[in-house]
């Protein structure tokens, strides 16, 4: 029986900001191929480009507990870079591959309704309160690939800067996605140069303690674990430098919630 567009499972893909200039032709081709059996939603970041623009415009950054405070000026620049530059570049790349991509900001159609995370210390940084899954489903039915910039909006219309990992996780959970993929510049979690094909929550805790997982990979795996639910039983960390699947199999590290049973 042929799988129709309405029946295809949904895959949410989170593209890290550092990866946007590194996406390979084979990665983009694999997105096109993925659409033959799946429906796809893409959420992107843009940290490096935002940093570059802040430097160019000589806007100084304040930090609180390692997080940048989003002032009104920083928010305007973040929105300009995310919604204006990166979103349209990514949409154009996909269009070149004959993918029906449609660029959106989380403010459009109240796609990502948010609230202040910590207004006093972090300024215009938001947390996700609600996802307009009806809007996303309407686009998916028409075979569009929504490409989403993580700028949220409050109930009274204030725009907020949202962590792209958390936005992707919230979208995947709300829309009952079959898979959530975090695209990075590495094939997945590596140990002594070898790919770990599957990692459980307990294993990840040990790998962090052993400093096998470190730096920017830590928030990726933590966001991955937070995204797991009864519907979303596993997420994957994959590479944007190559195909994300081969011979029908996804390539990367599968992260699951199950904990090992220790037999004494």
C-alpha positions as CSV (number, residue, x, y, z in Angstrom):
1,X,0.0,0.0,0.0
2,X,1.4,3.4,-1.0
3,X,2.0,5.8,1.9
4,X,0.2,9.1,1.2
5,X,1.4,12.5,2.3
6,X,-1.1,12.6,5.2
7,X,0.2,9.2,6.5
8,X,4.0,9.9,6.2
9,X,5.8,10.1,9.6
10,X,7.2,13.5,10.5
11,X,10.9,14.2,11.0
12,X,12.0,17.4,12.7
13,X,15.6,18.5,11.7
14,X,17.5,21.0,13.9
15,X,20.4,22.7,12.0
16,X,23.0,24.3,14.2
17,X,24.1,27.8,13.3
18,X,27.7,26.8,12.8
19,X,26.6,24.2,10.2
20,X,24.8,26.4,7.8
21,X,27.8,27.3,5.7
22,X,29.1,23.7,5.8
23,X,26.0,21.8,4.5
24,X,27.2,19.4,1.8
25,X,25.4,18.7,-1.5
26,X,25.0,15.1,-0.4
27,X,23.3,16.2,2.8
28,X,20.8,18.4,0.9
29,X,20.3,15.6,-1.6
30,X,19.4,13.2,1.3
31,X,16.8,15.7,2.5
32,X,15.2,15.5,-0.9
33,X,15.3,11.7,-0.8
34,X,14.0,11.6,2.8
35,X,10.8,13.4,1.6
36,X,9.8,10.4,-0.4
37,X,8.9,8.6,2.8
38,X,8.7,11.3,5.4
39,X,7.4,14.8,6.0
40,X,10.1,17.2,7.2
41,X,10.2,20.3,9.4
42,X,13.5,22.2,9.8
43,X,14.5,24.5,12.7
44,X,17.7,26.5,12.4
45,X,20.0,28.4,14.7
46,X,22.4,31.2,13.8
47,X,24.8,31.9,16.7
48,X,28.0,32.5,14.7
49,X,26.3,34.9,12.2
50,X,24.6,36.8,15.1
51,X,28.0,37.1,16.8
52,X,29.6,38.4,13.6
53,X,26.9,41.0,13.1
54,X,27.1,42.2,16.7
55,X,30.8,42.6,16.2
56,X,30.4,44.5,13.0
57,X,27.8,46.9,14.6
58,X,30.0,47.2,17.7
59,X,27.2,46.0,20.0
60,X,28.7,44.8,23.3
61,X,27.2,41.6,24.8
62,X,26.4,41.1,28.5
63,X,26.4,37.6,30.0
64,X,24.6,36.0,32.9
65,X,25.6,32.5,34.0
66,X,27.2,31.9,30.6
67,X,24.1,33.0,28.6
68,X,24.0,36.2,26.5
69,X,21.6,38.8,27.7
70,X,19.3,39.7,24.8
71,X,18.8,43.4,25.0
72,X,16.4,45.2,22.7
73,X,19.2,46.0,20.3
74,X,20.5,42.4,20.4
75,X,17.0,41.1,19.7
76,X,16.6,43.3,16.6
77,X,20.0,42.0,15.3
78,X,19.1,38.4,16.1
79,X,15.8,38.6,14.3
80,X,17.4,40.3,11.3
81,X,20.0,37.6,11.0
82,X,17.8,34.6,11.8
83,X,14.6,35.6,10.0
84,X,16.1,37.8,7.3
85,X,19.4,36.3,6.2
86,X,19.8,32.7,7.4
87,X,16.1,31.6,6.9
88,X,16.0,32.8,3.3
89,X,19.5,31.4,2.5
90,X,18.4,28.0,3.7
91,X,15.1,28.1,2.0
92,X,16.9,29.0,-1.3
93,X,19.3,26.1,-0.9
94,X,16.4,23.7,-0.5
95,X,14.5,25.3,-3.4
96,X,17.6,24.6,-5.6
97,X,17.1,20.9,-4.8
98,X,13.4,21.2,-5.9
99,X,12.2,21.0,-2.3
100,X,9.0,23.0,-1.6
101,X,10.6,25.0,1.3
102,X,8.7,27.8,3.0
103,X,10.5,30.1,5.4
104,X,8.8,31.1,8.6
105,X,9.6,32.9,11.8
106,X,8.1,31.6,15.1
107,X,6.2,34.9,15.2
108,X,4.3,34.1,12.0
109,X,0.8,32.8,12.8
110,X,1.9,32.6,16.4
111,X,3.8,29.6,15.5
112,X,6.0,29.7,18.7
113,X,4.1,31.3,21.5
114,X,6.6,32.1,24.3
115,X,7.1,33.9,27.6
116,X,10.1,35.5,29.2
117,X,12.6,33.0,30.6
118,X,14.2,35.5,33.1
119,X,13.5,39.1,32.0
120,X,15.6,40.7,34.7
121,X,18.8,38.8,34.0
122,X,18.4,37.6,30.4
123,X,16.3,40.3,28.8
124,X,14.3,39.3,25.7
125,X,15.1,35.5,26.0
126,X,12.0,33.3,25.8
127,X,10.9,29.8,26.7
128,X,8.3,28.0,24.6
129,X,4.8,27.9,25.9
130,X,2.8,26.7,22.9
131,X,3.3,25.5,19.3
132,X,0.8,26.2,16.6
133,X,0.8,22.6,15.2
134,X,-2.3,23.3,13.2
135,X,-0.4,25.7,11.0
136,X,2.5,23.3,10.6
137,X,0.1,20.4,9.7
138,X,-1.6,22.6,7.1
139,X,1.7,23.3,5.4
140,X,2.8,19.6,5.6
141,X,-0.5,18.5,4.0
142,X,0.4,20.8,1.0
143,X,3.9,19.1,0.8
144,X,5.7,22.1,2.1
145,X,8.9,21.9,4.2
146,X,8.6,24.6,6.9
147,X,12.0,26.2,7.6
148,X,11.7,27.9,11.0
149,X,13.7,30.7,12.6
150,X,13.4,30.5,16.4
151,X,12.0,33.9,17.2
152,X,9.0,33.5,19.5
153,X,6.2,35.8,20.4
154,X,4.3,36.4,23.6
155,X,0.5,36.5,23.9
156,X,0.6,40.3,23.7
157,X,3.0,40.5,20.7
158,X,6.5,40.9,22.2
159,X,9.1,39.1,20.2
160,X,11.6,36.9,22.1
161,X,14.9,35.1,21.3
162,X,14.4,31.3,21.6
163,X,17.1,28.6,21.9
164,X,16.9,26.7,18.6
165,X,17.5,23.3,20.2
166,X,14.6,23.9,22.6
167,X,12.3,25.2,19.9
168,X,13.0,22.1,17.8
169,X,12.4,19.8,20.7
170,X,9.1,21.5,21.5
171,X,7.9,21.3,17.9
172,X,8.8,17.6,17.7
173,X,6.9,16.8,20.8
174,X,3.8,18.8,20.0
175,X,3.5,17.5,16.4
176,X,4.2,13.9,17.5
177,X,7.3,13.6,15.3
178,X,8.7,10.1,14.6
179,X,12.2,11.5,14.8
180,X,14.2,14.5,15.8
181,X,17.6,15.0,14.2
182,X,20.3,17.4,15.5
183,X,22.6,18.3,12.7
184,X,26.2,19.1,13.7
185,X,29.7,19.1,12.1
186,X,30.4,15.6,13.5
187,X,28.8,12.3,12.5
188,X,27.5,11.8,16.1
189,X,29.0,11.1,19.5
190,X,32.5,9.9,19.0
191,X,34.6,7.8,21.4
192,X,38.3,7.4,20.4
193,X,37.3,8.5,16.9
194,X,34.7,5.8,16.5
195,X,31.0,6.5,16.1
196,X,28.7,5.5,19.0
197,X,25.7,4.3,17.1
198,X,23.3,4.2,20.1
199,X,23.5,5.9,23.6
200,X,21.1,5.7,26.5
201,X,20.6,8.3,29.2
202,X,22.8,6.4,31.6
203,X,25.6,6.0,29.1
204,X,25.5,9.7,28.2
205,X,25.8,10.6,31.9
206,X,28.9,8.5,32.1
207,X,30.4,9.9,28.9
208,X,29.9,13.4,30.2
209,X,31.7,12.5,33.4
210,X,34.5,11.0,31.4
211,X,34.7,14.1,29.2
212,X,34.0,12.1,26.1
213,X,31.1,14.4,25.6
214,X,32.1,18.0,26.2
215,X,31.7,21.6,25.1
216,X,29.0,22.3,22.6
217,X,27.9,18.7,22.4
218,X,26.7,18.7,26.0
219,X,23.7,21.0,25.4
220,X,22.9,19.0,22.2
221,X,22.6,15.7,24.0
222,X,20.7,17.3,26.9
223,X,18.2,18.9,24.5
224,X,17.9,15.4,22.8
225,X,17.1,13.7,26.1
226,X,14.6,16.5,27.0
227,X,12.8,15.9,23.7
228,X,12.2,12.2,24.3
229,X,8.6,11.2,25.1
230,X,6.2,8.3,24.7
231,X,5.7,9.3,21.0
232,X,9.4,10.3,20.4
233,X,11.3,7.3,21.5
234,X,14.6,8.3,20.2
235,X,16.5,11.3,18.7
236,X,19.6,11.3,16.6
237,X,22.7,13.4,16.3
238,X,23.8,13.4,12.6
239,X,26.3,15.2,10.3
240,X,25.6,18.0,7.9
241,X,28.8,17.2,6.0
242,X,27.5,14.0,4.4
243,X,24.3,12.0,3.8
244,X,22.2,11.5,6.9
245,X,21.1,8.0,5.8
246,X,22.4,5.3,3.6
247,X,20.7,2.2,2.3
248,X,17.6,3.1,4.2
249,X,19.4,3.6,7.6
250,X,20.0,6.8,9.4
251,X,23.6,7.5,10.1
252,X,24.5,9.0,13.4
253,X,24.1,8.5,17.1
254,X,20.7,7.3,18.3
255,X,19.8,8.6,21.8
256,X,17.2,6.8,23.8
257,X,15.7,7.3,27.2
258,X,15.9,3.7,28.5
259,X,18.4,3.1,31.3
260,X,20.6,0.0,31.5
261,X,19.7,-2.7,34.0
262,X,22.7,-3.4,36.1
263,X,22.9,-7.0,37.2
264,X,24.9,-7.5,40.4
